[in-house]
Amino acid sequence: MNRLKELRLNRKLTIRALAEKVGISHTQITHIENGKRNLTVETAQQFASFFGVSVDYLLGAEPLEMFDGFVDSMRRIFYVTSIHGAGEVCQGLPSSMEPRLRTKLEILFLLQDQQNPESLEAIYSLCRSLSAKADFSD
């Protein structure tokens, strides 16, 4: 299932209008929307770019699933394995990492693990206030 039709209708575009804008035949778009033809990598990228969404979203991935996938990929990229004195194996961010990047990654990892809506709202409010403070500082 893809979201092409949903995205097209949200923009109030006919199939023909979309075809003209992205340079894909209206027949091909009709077949894709009706499930008679699959999106190719190239057409998926064209539609995603036009609508300003990711290919994952276009192909039906849910936003939470996409967020979790992104954070998991950050863990795989940045986590290092270290062995402590007693032979204990640990994973974490390297101590040599630039502090601002480290802080942002730690926040992402904490957000992924957070399930409590009230805590998420508190984190959101804090981030909004910090952002507003940064907007008005020199």
Steps between C-alpha positions, in 0.01 A plus 500: 500500500640841410374847588514648150125548461466643852781750437358594160151558640636702792657736244171506306673376185343294226697207365564697180624806692737284705621329183587837345682621811718189549538392138345156538208388285154523651441136401802389702382702802152347472650150495721578800209642701282198415773252594537367147859621477769538764703813555852478365782648705521789256127582500481464880782753531330736254169489689667527841697803385193666349287450813784575744482165678740211540479196275430294814196715578381485139524119512282485813737506796352652813674807650588323828646208305709745294620682814599173668685391186687829486601489867605136470721591203660779707577246773664268247705783352618671820503240777835342582573188700749521784630254756544620856757378754298203626436380145154658488394584145312829460358695209460874488604819335873564485635742762689683225178599321432872453276603796215657301466194278519272804220694673274486195553127456439434870172693476395292196578177682308612810200607292485164326481320835242739649145360519333737748296772319538745790878465493503549124290816540743630763796432270319672213425807714862520613626478141254771390612732780868440424436562131316825577783608730755434223288700254521810719863478612790671330 
